[in-house]
Amino acid sequence: MPEVADNQPSGALTTGCLLFLVLVADVAAGLLVVIVLAVRGLGRMDAGSGQAVTTVPRLDWAPVLGFGSLALAVGVTAVVLLRIGHRVIGAVQLTVCACVAVHTLWSWP
């Protein structure tokens, strides 16, 4: 009779599927942030049409808060993945976190 351990998927397959799911979730969260910021930008485009600029526009903290929260979520996910032993996936997550954090600092007003 074959052993039960022979029927279980390999660790590489499980790690690959987990990496794929985490990256898809990160892309979905990033698209959500981009869509929210784009809709906010479209709402502001028509607000000042036909009027002379008399005051300094307010600072817009929405990009900083949106990308900062995305970087925080990706960073927490990376730390959790590193703690449970998925080093490759955690390293990819830390790289994505660093890229989003740099973009957040770039959009700082």
Disulfide bonds with the S-S distance in Angstrom:
none
